[in-house]
Amino acid sequence: DDIYCLPAGKPDANYARLLRYIDPVAWYHEERNPLHLLMKQLKTGLPFTPDVILLDARTGISTLNGPLLFDLADMSIIVFFPHPQTHMGTAALTQAILAAKTHRDKQKLTPEPRFLVSPMPASKVPDIMQRYQNRAIEWVADWLSVLEHAGFTESEITHFVPYRDLCGVRTR
């Protein structure tokens, strides 16, 4: 299995300067939406058919990430750490995703939410790990409580990734 990564651009001074001209709001007023065309090209115009197209929107909600998340995504993977400082923002994002409706009528939730709790702290004390896991599951359960029949439980859609020193300090 291969992973193909498409860079977002060539980061240099000119690239940064040109970013200000990106206007996704205007694309939705055009006859041909460049964002929709890009996604169609990625799905059908490559010499291979991708199983998954993963778009990284970890920079938060923005004029570009909003359409990716609320218009084009089939699934949203919400990455967070269960620290009180992240609770309000992650809750607001989750509420917005659960309220979103896209053109995919056959799916109950679009995008479907998934939660990735990362990085879980490296601790040899099981109680600390369990406390963070319980807090994350409680938060997700609370966020999902607005759904009547979700078809899944908070434990089924919440995954934990432990911190790994080797990955955390690797520079290459």
C-alpha positions as CSV (number, residue, x, y, z in Angstrom):
1,D,0.0,0.0,0.0
2,D,1.2,3.5,-0.9
3,I,0.6,6.9,0.6
4,Y,0.7,9.8,-1.9
5,C,1.1,13.2,-0.3
6,L,0.2,16.3,-2.3
7,P,2.0,19.3,-0.9
8,A,-0.2,22.4,-0.3
9,G,2.3,24.6,-2.0
10,K,6.0,25.6,-2.0
11,P,6.5,27.7,1.1
12,D,8.5,30.7,0.3
13,A,8.0,34.4,0.6
14,N,6.0,34.7,-2.6
15,Y,3.8,31.8,-1.7
16,A,3.0,33.4,1.6
17,R,2.3,36.7,-0.1
18,L,-0.1,35.1,-2.6
19,L,-2.1,33.3,0.1
20,R,-4.0,36.5,0.7
21,Y,-5.7,36.1,-2.7
22,I,-7.3,32.8,-1.9
23,D,-11.0,33.5,-1.5
24,P,-13.1,30.3,-1.0
25,V,-16.2,32.3,-0.3
26,A,-16.1,33.7,-3.9
27,W,-15.7,30.2,-5.3
28,Y,-19.2,29.4,-4.2
29,H,-20.5,32.2,-6.4
30,E,-18.7,31.0,-9.5
31,E,-20.2,28.7,-12.1
32,R,-17.3,26.3,-11.6
33,N,-16.1,26.0,-8.0
34,P,-12.2,25.5,-8.0
35,L,-12.4,23.6,-4.8
36,H,-15.0,21.1,-6.1
37,L,-12.9,20.8,-9.3
38,L,-9.8,20.0,-7.3
39,M,-11.6,17.3,-5.3
40,K,-13.0,15.8,-8.5
41,Q,-9.5,15.8,-10.0
42,L,-8.1,14.0,-7.0
43,K,-10.9,11.4,-7.1
44,T,-10.9,10.7,-10.8
45,G,-8.0,12.3,-12.5
46,L,-5.0,10.5,-11.0
47,P,-3.4,7.4,-12.5
48,F,-4.8,5.5,-9.5
49,T,-8.0,5.7,-7.5
50,P,-7.4,6.8,-3.9
51,D,-9.1,4.9,-1.1
52,V,-9.1,7.9,1.1
53,I,-8.3,11.6,0.6
54,L,-7.2,13.1,3.9
55,L,-7.1,16.9,4.2
56,D,-5.2,18.4,7.1
57,A,-7.2,21.2,8.7
58,R,-5.5,21.2,12.1
59,T,-4.9,24.9,11.8
60,G,-8.5,25.4,12.8
61,I,-11.6,26.8,11.3
62,S,-10.8,29.3,8.5
63,T,-12.2,30.5,5.2
64,L,-10.5,27.5,3.5
65,N,-10.9,24.8,6.1
66,G,-14.6,25.6,6.7
67,P,-15.7,24.5,3.2
68,L,-13.4,21.5,3.3
69,L,-14.9,20.4,6.6
70,F,-18.6,21.4,6.2
71,D,-19.1,20.9,2.4
72,L,-16.7,18.3,1.2
73,A,-15.8,16.0,4.0
74,D,-17.4,12.6,4.4
75,M,-15.8,12.1,7.8
76,S,-14.1,14.6,10.2
77,I,-11.4,13.4,12.5
78,I,-11.2,15.7,15.5
79,V,-7.8,15.6,17.1
80,F,-7.7,16.9,20.7
81,F,-6.2,16.4,24.1
82,P,-8.6,16.4,27.0
83,H,-7.2,19.4,28.8
84,P,-9.7,22.0,30.1
85,Q,-8.2,24.6,27.9
86,T,-9.3,22.6,24.7
87,H,-12.8,21.8,25.9
88,M,-14.7,24.8,24.7
89,G,-13.2,25.0,21.2
90,T,-13.5,21.3,20.6
91,A,-17.1,21.2,21.9
92,A,-18.0,24.1,19.5
93,L,-16.4,22.4,16.6
94,T,-18.1,19.1,17.3
95,Q,-21.5,20.9,17.7
96,A,-21.0,22.5,14.3
97,I,-20.1,19.3,12.7
98,L,-23.1,17.4,14.2
99,A,-25.4,20.2,12.9
100,A,-23.9,20.3,9.4
101,K,-25.8,18.9,6.4
102,T,-24.2,18.3,3.1
103,H,-25.2,17.0,-0.3
104,R,-24.8,13.4,0.8
105,D,-28.5,12.6,1.6
106,K,-28.0,8.9,2.2
107,Q,-25.7,9.4,5.2
108,K,-27.2,10.2,8.6
109,L,-24.3,12.4,9.6
110,T,-22.1,14.2,7.1
111,P,-19.4,14.6,8.0
112,E,-19.3,11.6,10.3
113,P,-17.4,12.5,13.5
114,R,-14.4,10.6,14.8
115,F,-12.2,11.6,17.7
116,L,-8.5,11.1,18.0
117,V,-7.1,11.8,21.5
118,S,-3.5,12.6,21.1
119,P,-0.9,12.7,22.4
120,M,-1.7,10.7,25.5
121,P,1.0,11.4,28.0
122,A,3.8,8.9,28.6
123,S,3.1,7.8,32.1
124,K,3.9,4.6,34.0
125,V,1.0,5.4,36.4
126,P,-2.1,3.6,35.0
127,D,-4.5,5.9,36.9
128,I,-3.3,9.0,35.1
129,M,-3.8,7.3,31.7
130,Q,-7.2,6.1,32.7
131,R,-8.2,9.6,34.0
132,Y,-7.4,11.2,30.6
133,Q,-9.2,8.5,28.7
134,N,-12.3,8.7,30.9
135,R,-12.3,12.5,30.6
136,A,-12.1,12.3,26.8
137,I,-14.9,9.7,26.6
138,E,-17.1,11.8,28.9
139,W,-16.6,14.8,26.8
140,V,-17.4,13.0,23.6
141,A,-20.5,11.4,25.2
142,D,-21.7,14.8,26.2
143,W,-21.1,16.3,22.8
144,L,-23.0,13.4,21.1
145,S,-25.9,13.6,23.6
146,V,-27.7,16.0,21.1
147,L,-28.1,13.1,18.7
148,E,-31.2,10.9,19.0
149,H,-30.0,7.7,17.4
150,A,-26.4,8.1,16.4
151,G,-25.8,4.4,15.5
152,F,-22.5,4.4,17.4
153,T,-21.2,5.0,20.9
154,E,-18.6,7.4,22.1
155,S,-16.2,4.5,22.7
156,E,-16.5,3.2,19.1
157,I,-15.6,6.5,17.6
158,T,-12.9,7.7,20.0
159,H,-9.3,6.5,19.6
160,F,-6.2,7.1,21.7
161,V,-2.7,7.6,20.5
162,P,0.0,7.4,23.1
163,Y,3.0,9.8,23.1
164,R,6.1,8.2,21.7
165,D,9.5,9.8,22.5
166,L,11.0,8.5,19.3
167,C,8.3,10.3,17.2
168,G,8.1,13.4,19.4
169,V,11.8,14.3,19.0
170,R,12.5,13.0,15.6
171,T,13.7,15.7,13.2
172,R,13.7,13.7,10.0
